[in-house]
Amino acid sequence: MSTEIRIDPRLARRIEEKRQVLEQQRPLALSITAKLSADLRTHLTYHSNAIEGNTLDLGETALVITQGITIGGHTLKEHIEAINHALAYQFVQDLAQRSSELDEVSLLQLHALVMHDLDEEAAHYRTRDVSGMPPATHVPGLMDDWIAWQTGAGQDYPPLIRAALAHAMLLGIHPFVEGNGRVARLVLNLHLIRAGYPITLMLQGWRLRYIRALEHARHGRYNPIVNLVGRAVEVGLDIFLEACDAYPEEQRHPLRMVATECGINPDYLGWLLRVGRVSGVKRGGRWYVSAAAVRRYQEEVAAGSVPIGRPRRRA
């Protein structure tokens, strides 16, 4: 596999610029992360299942996975697919916090969650041949190679490109009878989350482009899938940045700017940040804080729930 595989430079530049903007806001406020977590679970479940033919729309998917509501006109299978994917999404979030690399055990656990009550062969590699895919007898060895590639030769590629290649390679092996696409898209997210990217959405509207890109990859032409994954990463970044815009007071800005806005002495605010009474982050020797964090502290002081406190005077 060539190390000359590249992402479109304009797309790469946009991704990096948006990523840097998002990094300025990390760690995100709880009000933002709580909403994002629920919304992204629903969006990822909807789009991934819709690519595979599930007819639940976005709103219906939300009702199924958050309230357990049965939607008329849809099959039991479609409901189970939504519930399973939402649970598998949480499993991927948990895996992303672990230091160990993705192994066969975790991959099979992920497949078991995706295909629970849908496939008797869940959590097992396929034992029968599938048209156009490697023989079933080759699957265990190919999967060993795929897992090894990610910590071996795959390290020659930047994280986004490595994730896209691993995604295409996994789908090229087609290790399971059913559920390959959904598992592969969850694994794609696992790789990207660990590389510092937000949740990535392969949109249902891209289905034909996605299929063509994977077909190109099967013939050794990887740039289409790399660039489509790049687009999916950009969608995820846009969702996070839009969420920050929806809570403008939660966005962090330089200390002095916020101090002026909130009518507080900058030196005193610096002390509050240093002792942890107000939440903020320090980058490049400068404090960044949100107006919302300062106002929450001011409201707590006014209510008498926290002491005002004063920096110690120098002798």
VOBA-1610 file (N, C-alpha, C; in pm, whole numbers, padded with zeros to 5 digits, always signed):
BEGIN
Met+00085-00120+00000Met+00000+00000+00000Met+00089+00124+00000Ser+00058+00216-00089Ser+00143+00333-00107Ser+00130+00431+00008Thr+00246+00488+00045Thr+00243+00595+00146Thr+00209+00729+00082Glu+00183+00730-00054Glu+00149+00852-00124Glu-00001+00881-00120Ile-00076+00797-00053Ile-00219+00822-00038Ile-00237+00954+00036Arg-00323+01041-00018Arg-00334+01175+00039Arg-00480+01217+00051Ile-00504+01306+00143Ile-00632+01374+00154Ile-00622+01506+00079Asp-00731+01550+00020Asp-00731+01677-00052Asp-00677+01788+00040Pro-00576+01863-00005Pro-00513+01961+00084Pro-00609+02069+00134Arg-00706+02109+00053Arg-00803+02210+00098Arg-00891+02154+00210Leu-00932+02028+00194Leu-01012+01963+00299Leu-00928+01947+00425Ala-00803+01905+00408Ala-00715+01887+00524Ala-00695+02018+00598Arg-00682+02127+00524Arg-00662+02258+00587Arg-00787+02300+00664Arg-00905+02278+00605Arg-01029+02313+00676Arg-01045+02232+00804Ile-01015+02103+00795Ile-01026+02017+00913Ile-00934+02066+01023Glu-00810+02097+00987Glu-00714+02140+01088Glu-00755+02273+01150Glu-00804+02366+01068Glu-00847+02496+01120Glu-00963+02479+01218Lys-01061+02397+01180Lys-01177+02375+01267Lys-01138+02299+01393Arg-01044+02209+01377Arg-00998+02133+01493Arg-00930+02225+01594Gln-00852+02319+01544Gln-00784+02412+01634Gln-00884+02503+01705Val-00988+02546+01635Val-01092+02628+01698Val-01160+02548+01809Leu-01191+02421+01781Leu-01256+02338+01882Leu-01164+02315+02001Glu-01035+02296+01975Glu-00940+02273+02084Glu-00936+02392+02180Gln-00958+02512+02128Gln-00959+02631+02214Gln-01073+02626+02315Gln-01178+02547+02284Gln-01294+02539+02372Gln-01289+02420+02467Arg-01195+02330+02449Arg-01187+02212+02536Arg-01125+02248+02670Pro-01168+02183+02780Pro-01281+02090+02784Pro-01414+02164+02770Leu-01506+02106+02693Leu-01635+02171+02669Leu-01718+02174+02796Ala-01802+02275+02805Ala-01891+02288+02920Ala-01987+02169+02926Leu-02029+02133+03046Leu-02119+02019+03064Leu-02250+02037+02989Ser-02299+02161+02982Ser-02424+02185+02910Ser-02411+02150+02762Ile-02291+02169+02707Ile-02268+02136+02567Ile-02248+01986+02549Thr-02163+01926+02634Thr-02132+01784+02616Thr-02254+01696+02640Ala-02339+01735+02733Ala-02459+01654+02760Ala-02550+01650+02639Lys-02571+01766+02577Lys-02657+01771+02459Lys-02592+01699+02342Leu-02462+01720+02322Leu-02392+01656+02211Leu-02396+01505+02223Ser-02374+01453+02342Ser-02370+01308+02361Ser-02500+01243+02316Ala-02612+01301+02358Ala-02742+01245+02321Ala-02769+01264+02172Asp-02740+01383+02120Asp-02768+01410+01979Asp-02683+01323+01887Leu-02555+01309+01920Leu-02466+01233+01833Leu-02498+01084+01836Arg-02538+01033+01950Arg-02579+00893+01956Arg-02696+00869+01861Thr-02791+00961+01860Thr-02907+00948+01772Thr-02867+00963+01625His-02789+01066+01595His-02749+01090+01455His-02666+00976+01400Leu-02569+00930+01478Leu-02483+00822+01431Leu-02564+00695+01408Thr-02655+00665+01500Thr-02741+00547+01486Thr-02829+00559+01363Tyr-02891+00674+01346Tyr-02979+00693+01230Tyr-02903+00677+01099His-02795+00751+01082His-02724+00750+00954His-02664+00613+00923Ser-02602+00551+01022Ser-02539+00421+00997Ser-02643+00315+00961Asn-02754+00313+01033Asn-02860+00216+01002Asn-02928+00248+00869Ala-02948+00376+00840Ala-03013+00415+00714Ala-02929+00373+00594Ile-02798+00382+00606Ile-02710+00336+00498Ile-02735+00189+00467Glu-02771+00112+00570Glu-02797-00031+00553Glu-02943-00061+00517Gly-03026+00044+00500Gly-03163+00022+00457Gly-03270+00037+00563Asn-03232+00070+00687Asn-03331+00090+00792Asn-03413+00215+00759Thr-03547+00204+00770Thr-03635+00314+00727Thr-03681+00406+00840Leu-03637+00383+00963Leu-03667+00479+01071Leu-03603+00613+01038Asp-03679+00722+01050Asp-03616+00852+01027Asp-03546+00899+01155Leu-03487+01018+01149Leu-03407+01065+01262Leu-03491+01080+01389Gly-03607+01143+01376Gly-03694+01161+01492Gly-03743+01030+01549Glu-03778+00937+01461Glu-03824+00805+01505Glu-03712+00729+01575Thr-03592+00741+01521Thr-03476+00677+01585Thr-03458+00729+01726Ala-03471+00860+01743Ala-03457+00920+01877Ala-03562+00865+01973Leu-03685+00852+01928Leu-03792+00800+02014Leu-03765+00656+02054Val-03715+00577+01960Val-03689+00435+01989Val-03579+00420+02092Ile-03468+00494+02075Ile-03352+00469+02162Ile-03358+00547+02293Thr-03437+00653+02299Thr-03443+00730+02424Thr-03566+00697+02507Gln-03675+00659+02440Gln-03799+00634+02514Gln-03854+00493+02496Gly-03791+00415+02409Gly-03837+00278+02389Gly-03972+00268+02321Ile-04008+00372+02246Ile-04139+00375+02180Ile-04137+00290+02053Thr-04244+00215+02031Thr-04260+00138+01908Thr-04325+00227+01802Ile-04263+00232+01685Ile-04310+00319+01578Ile-04389+00236+01476Gly-04513+00274+01452Gly-04596+00201+01357Gly-04540+00207+01216Gly-04559+00100+01140Gly-04513+00096+01002Gly-04369+00053+00986His-04303+00017+01096His-04164-00027+01090His-04152-00166+01153Thr-04057-00243+01104Thr-04042-00380+01151Thr-03976-00385+01288Leu-03994-00498+01354Leu-03926-00521+01481Leu-03776-00516+01461Lys-03729-00571+01350Lys-03586-00571+01319Lys-03530-00429+01317Glu-03603-00336+01258Glu-03554-00199+01251Glu-03545-00136+01390His-03639-00168+01476His-03634-00118+01614His-03513-00175+01688Ile-03490-00305+01671Ile-03377-00370+01738Ile-03245-00313+01687Glu-03237-00288+01557Glu-03115-00230+01500Glu-03082-00095+01565Ala-03184-00014+01587Ala-03163+00117+01648Ala-03115+00103+01792Ile-03182+00019+01869Ile-03145-00001+02010Ile-03004-00058+02020Asn-02975-00158+01937Asn-02843-00221+01940Asn-02732-00121+01907His-02754-00041+01804His-02649+00052+01763His-02622+00156+01871Ala-02727+00201+01937Ala-02708+00299+02045Ala-02624+00240+02158Leu-02647+00113+02191Leu-02567+00047+02294Leu-02424+00027+02247Ala-02407-00008+02120Ala-02273-00028+02065Ala-02195+00103+02063Tyr-02264+00213+02038Tyr-02202+00346+02040Tyr-02141+00373+02177Gln-02215+00341+02283Gln-02162+00362+02418Gln-02042+00273+02444Phe-02045+00151+02391Phe-01931+00060+02405Phe-01807+00118+02338Val-01825+00178+02222Val-01713+00241+02152Val-01658+00358+02234Gln-01746+00436+02294Gln-01701+00546+02380Gln-01617+00493+02495Asp-01658+00381+02552Asp-01582+00320+02662Asp-01448+00268+02612Leu-01448+00203+02495Leu-01323+00152+02438Leu-01225+00265+02413Ala-01275+00379+02371Ala-01189+00491+02336Ala-01110+00542+02457Gln-01160+00516+02577Gln-01091+00560+02698Gln-00982+00464+02743Arg-00979+00345+02682Arg-00878+00246+02721Arg-00748+00271+02646Ser-00639+00232+02706Ser-00509+00253+02643Ser-00473+00141+02546Ser-00535+00025+02562Ser-00501-00090+02477Ser-00558-00072+02337Glu-00491-00133+02239Glu-00536-00126+02101Glu-00657-00217+02081Leu-00732-00190+01975Leu-00846-00275+01941Leu-00797-00416+01910Asp-00854-00515+01977Asp-00816-00653+01951Asp-00938-00733+01906Glu-00916-00861+01880Glu-01024-00945+01829Glu-01138-00957+01929Val-01105-00969+02057Val-01208-00984+02160Val-01302-00863+02159Ser-01245-00743+02157Ser-01327-00621+02158Ser-01409-00608+02030Leu-01349-00645+01918Leu-01421-00637+01791Leu-01541-00732+01791Leu-01523-00852+01841Leu-01633-00948+01846Leu-01739-00904+01947Gln-01697-00841+02056Gln-01794-00787+02151Gln-01878-00678+02085Leu-01813-00595+02006Leu-01883-00489+01935Leu-01985-00548+01837His-01945-00650+01764His-02036-00716+01671His-02153-00779+01745Ala-02126-00836+01861Ala-02233-00898+01941Ala-02337-00794+01980Leu-02294-00673+02014Leu-02388-00567+02051Leu-02469-00521+01930Val-02402-00503+01818Val-02471-00456+01697Val-02575-00557+01648Met-02544-00686+01660Met-02630-00789+01601Met-02708-00869+01705His-02717-00820+01827His-02792-00890+01932His-02938-00911+01888Asp-02984-01034+01900Asp-03121-01072+01862Asp-03148-01057+01713Leu-03044-01040+01633Leu-03061-01026+01489Leu-02989-01134+01410Asp-02883-01188+01466Asp-02799-01283+01392Asp-02749-01390+01488Glu-02781-01515+01458Glu-02737-01625+01543Glu-02586-01640+01543Glu-02521-01585+01442Glu-02375-01594+01432Glu-02306-01468+01485Ala-02378-01388+01562Ala-02317-01268+01620Ala-02196-01305+01703Ala-02093-01221+01694Ala-01966-01240+01767Ala-01884-01356+01711His-01913-01398+01589His-01834-01502+01523His-01805-01459+01379Tyr-01684-01490+01334Tyr-01654-01466+01194Tyr-01739-01559+01107Arg-01764-01516+00986Arg-01847-01597+00897Arg-01777-01728+00860Thr-01857-01829+00842Thr-01805-01962+00805Thr-01855-02003+00668Arg-01920-01911+00598Arg-01963-01940+00461Arg-01918-01827+00369Asp-01902-01860+00244Asp-01851-01763+00148Asp-01957-01660+00110Val-01910-01539+00077Val-01996-01431+00031Val-01944-01386-00104Ser-02033-01371-00200Ser-01993-01336-00336Ser-01908-01209-00339Gly-01795-01218-00408Gly-01707-01104-00426Gly-01616-01074-00309Met-01623-01155-00203Met-01541-01134-00085Met-01444-01251-00066Pro-01341-01234+00017Pro-01246-01344+00039Pro-01318-01468+00092Pro-01266-01587+00060Pro-01326-01710+00112Pro-01332-01708+00265Ala-01433-01771+00320Ala-01451-01774+00466Ala-01330-01832+00537Thr-01265-01929+00473Thr-01148-01993+00537Thr-01032-01896+00553His-01032-01788+00474His-00923-01690+00482His-00948-01582+00587Val-01073-01572+00634Val-01110-01460+00720Val-01028-01452+00849Pro-01011-01560+00926Pro-00933-01546+01051Pro-00793-01492+01029Gly-00724-01541+00927Gly-00590-01493+00899Gly-00588-01349+00853Leu-00685-01313+00768Leu-00694-01175+00722Leu-00722-01079+00836Met-00804-01124+00930Met-00835-01039+01045Met-00713-01023+01137Asp-00636-01128+01151Asp-00511-01116+01228Asp-00420-01013+01163Asp-00411-01018+01029Asp-00327-00923+00956Asp-00381-00780+00971Trp-00514-00766+00967Trp-00575-00634+00979Trp-00547-00572+01116Ile-00559-00651+01220Ile-00532-00602+01355Ile-00385-00564+01370Ala-00297-00648+01315Ala-00153-00621+01325Ala-00114-00497+01243Trp-00180-00476+01129Trp-00148-00362+01043Trp-00165-00230+01116Gln-00264-00222+01201Gln-00296-00095+01266Gln-00185-00047+01360Thr-00113-00140+01420Thr-00003-00102+01509Thr+00132-00122+01441Gly+00130-00172+01316Gly+00252-00195+01242Gly+00266-00098+01126Ala+00246-00150+01004Ala+00262-00067+00885Ala+00165+00050+00880Gly+00051+00036+00944Gly-00047+00145+00945Gly+00003+00271+01012Gln+00104+00257+01098Gln+00159+00374+01168Gln+00235+00468+01075Asp+00258+00424+00950Asp+00324+00511+00853Asp+00232+00622+00804Tyr+00104+00611+00833Tyr+00006+00707+00783Tyr-00042+00799+00895Pro-00080+00922+00860Pro-00143+01009+00960Pro-00271+00945+01012Pro-00313+00980+01134Pro-00427+00912+01197Pro-00554+00909+01113Leu-00591+01020+01050Leu-00716+01021+00973Leu-00706+00926+00855Ile-00595+00929+00784Ile-00578+00840+00669Ile-00571+00695+00715Arg-00501+00669+00825Arg-00493+00533+00879Arg-00632+00480+00914Ala-00714+00564+00976Ala-00849+00522+01012Ala-00932+00489+00889Ala-00919+00572+00785Ala-00994+00548+00661Ala-00948+00420+00593Leu-00819+00396+00591Leu-00766+00274+00529Leu-00810+00151+00606Ala-00802+00157+00738Ala-00845+00043+00820Ala-00994+00014+00798His-01072+00120+00782His-01216+00106+00756His-01239+00032+00624Ala-01171+00077+00520Ala-01188+00013+00389Ala-01137-00131+00390Met-01027-00155+00457Met-00971-00290+00463Met-01065-00385+00536Leu-01125-00338+00646Leu-01217-00423+00722Leu-01338-00460+00637Leu-01392-00363+00565Leu-01507-00393+00480Leu-01468-00479+00361Gly-01343-00470+00319Gly-01295-00556+00211Gly-01282-00701+00253Ile-01258-00724+00381Ile-01252-00861+00435Ile-01393-00916+00456His-01487-00828+00496His-01626-00868+00521His-01629-00987+00618Pro-01579-00965+00741Pro-01558-01080+00831Pro-01684-01144+00886Phe-01797-01074+00880Phe-01920-01127+00939Phe-02026-01152+00832Val-02123-01233+00867Val-02234-01257+00774Val-02315-01129+00759Glu-02348-01065+00870Glu-02425-00940+00870Glu-02360-00841+00967Gly-02388-00714+00946Gly-02343-00611+01040Gly-02206-00554+01012Asn-02146-00589+00898Asn-02011-00542+00869Asn-02002-00389+00860Gly-02097-00328+00789Gly-02092-00183+00771Gly-02106-00108+00901Arg-02203-00147+00982Arg-02225-00077+01109Arg-02106-00093+01203Val-02052-00215+01209Val-01934-00237+01293Val-01817-00155+01242Ala-01796-00155+01111Ala-01682-00084+01053Ala-01692+00067+01077Arg-01812+00122+01070Arg-01827+00266+01095Arg-01807+00300+01243Leu-01845+00211+01330Leu-01816+00232+01472Leu-01666+00222+01500Val-01600+00127+01435Val-01454+00114+01450Val-01384+00238+01394Leu-01435+00289+01283Leu-01381+00413+01228Leu-01386+00524+01332Asn-01499+00537+01399Asn-01511+00638+01503Asn-01417+00612+01620Leu-01400+00487+01656Leu-01307+00454+01764Leu-01167+00505+01732His-01120+00477+01611His-00986+00522+01571His-00976+00674+01572Leu-01078+00741+01522Leu-01072+00887+01513Leu-01085+00954+01649Ile-01169+00900+01736Ile-01181+00956+01871Ile-01047+00946+01943Arg-00982+00832+01930Arg-00852+00815+01995Arg-00747+00909+01938Ala-00767+00953+01814Ala-00673+01046+01752Ala-00708+01191+01782Gly-00813+01212+01863Gly-00848+01347+01904Gly-00957+01414+01823Tyr-01020+01339+01732Tyr-01130+01395+01653Tyr-01262+01370+01724Pro-01363+01454+01696Pro-01496+01427+01753Pro-01565+01314+01678Ile-01685+01278+01722Ile-01763+01176+01654Ile-01778+01213+01506Thr-01761+01114+01419Thr-01762+01134+01275Thr-01888+01074+01215Leu-01955+01149+01128Leu-02081+01103+01070Leu-02066+01076+00920Met-02082+00949+00881Met-02094+00912+00740Met-02243+00924+00707Leu-02279+01026+00633Leu-02420+01061+00615Leu-02493+00966+00522Gln-02620+00942+00553Gln-02704+00856+00472Gln-02713+00908+00328Gly-02713+01039+00311Gly-02721+01098+00178Gly-02598+01072+00093Trp-02491+01026+00155Trp-02369+00994+00082Trp-02361+00847+00043Arg-02466+00773+00061Arg-02462+00626+00050Arg-02398+00580-00082Leu-02445+00632-00195Leu-02391+00586-00323Leu-02245+00625-00339Arg-02210+00746-00297Arg-02070+00789-00302Arg-01982+00701-00213Tyr-02037+00665-00099Tyr-01966+00577-00003Tyr-01942+00439-00064Ile-02045+00384-00126Ile-02032+00252-00189Ile-01928+00257-00301Arg-01932+00362-00382Arg-01834+00375-00491Arg-01692+00390-00435Ala-01677+00468-00329Ala-01544+00487-00270Ala-01488+00356-00218Leu-01573+00275-00157Leu-01529+00144-00107Leu-01494+00051-00222Glu-01568+00063-00332Glu-01537-00018-00450Glu-01401+00022-00507His-01374+00151-00512His-01241+00198-00555His-01133+00140-00463Ala-01158+00140-00333Ala-01060+00089-00238Ala-01031-00058-00261Arg-01133-00134-00299Arg-01111-00278-00325Arg-01018-00299-00444His-01006-00197-00528His-00917-00205-00644His-00789-00125-00622Gly-00761-00093-00496Gly-00635-00028-00462Gly-00633+00122-00478Arg-00749+00183-00503Arg-00757+00330-00518Arg-00823+00385-00390Tyr-00741+00434-00301Tyr-00789+00468-00167Tyr-00826+00614-00147Asn-00782+00702-00236Asn-00808+00844-00213Asn-00957+00878-00200Pro-01048+00817-00279Pro-01190+00850-00261Pro-01242+00822-00120Ile-01208+00708-00061Ile-01259+00679+00074Ile-01188+00766+00177Val-01060+00796+00155Val-00989+00884+00248Val-01055+01022+00251Asn-01089+01073+00133Asn-01150+01206+00127Asn-01293+01206+00179Leu-01365+01095+00158Leu-01501+01089+00211Leu-01498+01081+00364Val-01404+01007+00419Val-01388+01005+00565Val-01349+01144+00614Gly-01265+01214+00538Gly-01231+01351+00574Gly-01354+01440+00579Arg-01444+01423+00482Arg-01569+01499+00483Arg-01651+01464+00606Ala-01655+01336+00641Ala-01730+01292+00759Ala-01672+01353+00887Val-01540+01361+00893Val-01474+01425+01007Val-01514+01573+01015Glu-01517+01638+00900Glu-01554+01780+00897Glu-01698+01800+00945Val-01787+01709+00907Val-01926+01717+00955Val-01929+01710+01108Gly-01853+01616+01164Gly-01847+01603+01310Gly-01794+01729+01376Leu-01689+01787+01318Leu-01634+01911+01373Leu-01737+02024+01366Asp-01809+02032+01255Asp-01911+02137+01240Asp-02020+02124+01346Ile-02060+02001+01375Ile-02163+01979+01477Ile-02115+02029+01613Phe-01990+01998+01646Phe-01935+02042+01775Phe-01925+02195+01779Leu-01877+02255+01670Leu-01861+02400+01669Leu-01997+02470+01672Glu-02096+02413+01603Glu-02231+02471+01608Glu-02288+02463+01749Ala-02257+02354+01819Ala-02305+02341+01957Ala-02242+02448+02045Cys-02115+02477+02021Cys-02049+02585+02098Cys-02114+02720+02067Asp-02148+02742+01939Asp-02213+02867+01900Asp-02351+02881+01963Ala-02416+02766+01987Ala-02550+02769+02048Ala-02543+02809+02195Tyr-02424+02800+02252Tyr-02403+02840+02392Tyr-02289+02942+02395Pro-02309+03061+02336Pro-02198+03156+02323Pro-02134+03193+02456Glu-02212+03195+02563Glu-02154+03233+02692Glu-02062+03124+02746Glu-02073+03002+02691Glu-01987+02894+02738Glu-01853+02891+02663Gln-01840+02972+02559Gln-01714+02975+02485Gln-01608+03049+02566Arg-01487+02995+02562Arg-01378+03054+02640Arg-01307+03162+02559His-01272+03269+02629His-01200+03380+02569His-01089+03422+02666Pro-00995+03505+02620Pro-00888+03550+02710Pro-00944+03616+02836Leu-00873+03597+02946Leu-00917+03641+03079Leu-00961+03787+03080Arg-00880+03876+03027Arg-00910+04019+03038Arg-01038+04056+02963Met-01062+03992+02850Met-01184+04019+02774Met-01308+03982+02856Val-01302+03865+02921Val-01416+03818+03000Val-01431+03902+03126Ala-01318+03940+03187Ala-01324+04023+03308Ala-01396+04154+03280Thr-01366+04216+03166Thr-01433+04341+03128Thr-01582+04318+03106Glu-01615+04210+03037Glu-01756+04179+03008Glu-01836+04156+03136Cys-01773+04091+03234Cys-01844+04053+03357Cys-01827+04154+03470Gly-01748+04260+03446Gly-01730+04362+03549Gly-01655+04311+03670Ile-01547+04237+03648Ile-01469+04181+03758Ile-01323+04219+03737Asn-01251+04242+03845Asn-01110+04278+03837Asn-01031+04164+03773Pro-00951+04190+03667Pro-00877+04084+03599Pro-00782+04007+03691Asp-00714+04080+03782Asp-00622+04012+03873Asp-00698+03918+03967Tyr-00813+03964+04012Tyr-00894+03881+04101Tyr-00946+03758+04026Leu-00987+03778+03902Leu-01034+03664+03823Leu-00919+03565+03801Gly-00799+03618+03779Gly-00683+03529+03764Gly-00662+03444+03888Trp-00679+03505+04005Trp-00665+03429+04130Trp-00774+03323+04141Leu-00898+03359+04107Leu-01008+03262+04111Leu-00980+03142+04021Leu-00921+03168+03907Leu-00887+03059+03814Leu-00775+02973+03870Arg-00674+03038+03929Arg-00559+02963+03981Arg-00599+02870+04095Val-00692+02916+04180Val-00730+02833+04295Val-00848+02741+04262Gly-00897+02748+04139Gly-01001+02655+04098Gly-01143+02693+04135Arg-01165+02817+04178Arg-01302+02858+04212Arg-01384+02888+04087Val-01316+02920+03979Val-01381+02938+03849Val-01309+02845+03751Ser-01387+02778+03669Ser-01330+02682+03574Ser-01275+02754+03451Gly-01151+02720+03416Gly-01089+02776+03296Gly-00973+02690+03253Val-00907+02728+03145Val-00791+02653+03098Val-00677+02751+03072Lys-00554+02701+03087Lys-00438+02785+03064Lys-00361+02731+02944Arg-00341+02817+02844Arg-00269+02776+02724Arg-00167+02883+02690Gly-00044+02839+02667Gly+00060+02933+02630Gly+00081+03043+02732Gly+00060+03009+02860Gly+00079+03107+02966Gly-00037+03203+02985Arg-00147+03184+02910Arg-00262+03274+02920Arg-00384+03195+02966Trp-00464+03258+03052Trp-00588+03197+03098Trp-00701+03225+03000Tyr-00783+03122+02977Tyr-00905+03136+02897Tyr-01022+03090+02983Val-01129+03168+02981Val-01243+03140+03067Val-01370+03183+02994Ser-01483+03123+03028Ser-01610+03163+02967Ser-01683+03262+03057Ala-01762+03348+02994Ala-01843+03442+03071Ala-01943+03368+03158Ala-01992+03255+03108Ala-02089+03177+03186Ala-02028+03125+03315Ala-01901+03081+03309Ala-01836+03029+03430Ala-01820+03140+03534Val-01784+03260+03488Val-01767+03372+03581Val-01902+03412+03641Arg-02005+03417+03557Arg-02137+03458+03608Arg-02194+03355+03705Arg-02165+03227+03679Arg-02212+03125+03775Arg-02148+03148+03911Tyr-02018+03181+03911Tyr-01949+03209+04038Tyr-02010+03333+04104Gln-02034+03437+04026Gln-02091+03560+04082Gln-02229+03534+04143Glu-02309+03450+04077Glu-02442+03417+04130Glu-02431+03337+04260Glu-02332+03246+04267Glu-02313+03166+04389Glu-02270+03256+04505Val-02184+03353+04476Val-02141+03447+04580Val-02260+03530+04628Ala-02340+03579+04534Ala-02456+03660+04570Ala-02556+03581+04654Ala-02564+03450+04627Ala-02657+03366+04702Ala-02599+03320+04834Gly-02469+03349+04857Gly-02405+03309+04980Gly-02366+03163+04985Ser-02367+03096+04870Ser-02335+02952+04869Ser-02186+02925+04861Val-02106+03026+04825Val-01960+03012+04826Val-01901+03137+04888Pro-01785+03125+04954Pro-01722+03244+05012Pro-01665+03333+04902Ile-01662+03464+04930Ile-01608+03556+04830Ile-01459+03531+04812Gly-01387+03529+04922Gly-01244+03500+04914Gly-01167+03618+04858Arg-01044+03631+04903Arg-00957+03738+04853Arg-00816+03684+04841Pro-00744+03726+04738Pro-00603+03689+04730Pro-00529+03745+04850Arg-00431+03672+04895Arg-00353+03722+05008Arg-00272+03844+04966Arg-00272+03943+05053Arg-00193+04063+05024Arg-00046+04034+05051Arg+00036+04088+04964Arg+00180+04072+04985Arg+00227+04169+05093Ala+00317+04122+05178Ala+00370+04206+05286Ala+00459+04315+05227
//
